[in-house]
Amino acid sequence: MASIARRLIPLFDRVLIERFVAETKSKGGIMIPEKAQGKIQSGTVVAVGPGYRNDKGEVVPTTVQTGDKVLLPEYGGTKVEIEDKEYYLFRDSEILGKWQN
């Protein structure tokens, strides 16, 4: 993941996220069809932008850091493919929450 963060640096208050992978097999070993799999609404922050500027011109930093596990909205984000992997760009304000370790 570190090489991805060096290749794509989000601008302003944007955050690059790698979504968690959906389970394709049940605990009993049965394959789950793609349509039956739920959309994964969690992911790991790969890279963050420096933040946005407020009305006074001061930079307000993002609320998440690289490596944080976050809760995402069902829809939104911009899909980006890097080295055959899917990542998503979200605004910091679109992220719903952050998981505690």
NORWOQUI-V793900 format. One record per backbone hydrogen bond with DSSP energy under -0.5 kcal/mol. CO is the residue of the C=O (numbers start at 0). NH is the residue of the N-H. Records with the same first field share a line. If there is no record, write none. Layout:
CO->NH / NH
This chain:
0->4
1->5
2->6
3->7
7->9
10->13
11->50
12->91
13->48
14->16 / 89
15->45 / 46
16->18 / 87
17->43
23->31
25->28
29->25
30->32
32->35 / 36
33->36
40->71
41->19
42->69
43->17
44->66
46->15
51->59
53->56
57->53
58->60
59->51
64->67
67->44 / 69
68->98
69->42
70->95 / 96
76->78
77->88
79->81 / 86
81->84
84->81
86->79
87->16 / 89
88->77
89->14
90->93 / 94
91->94
96->70
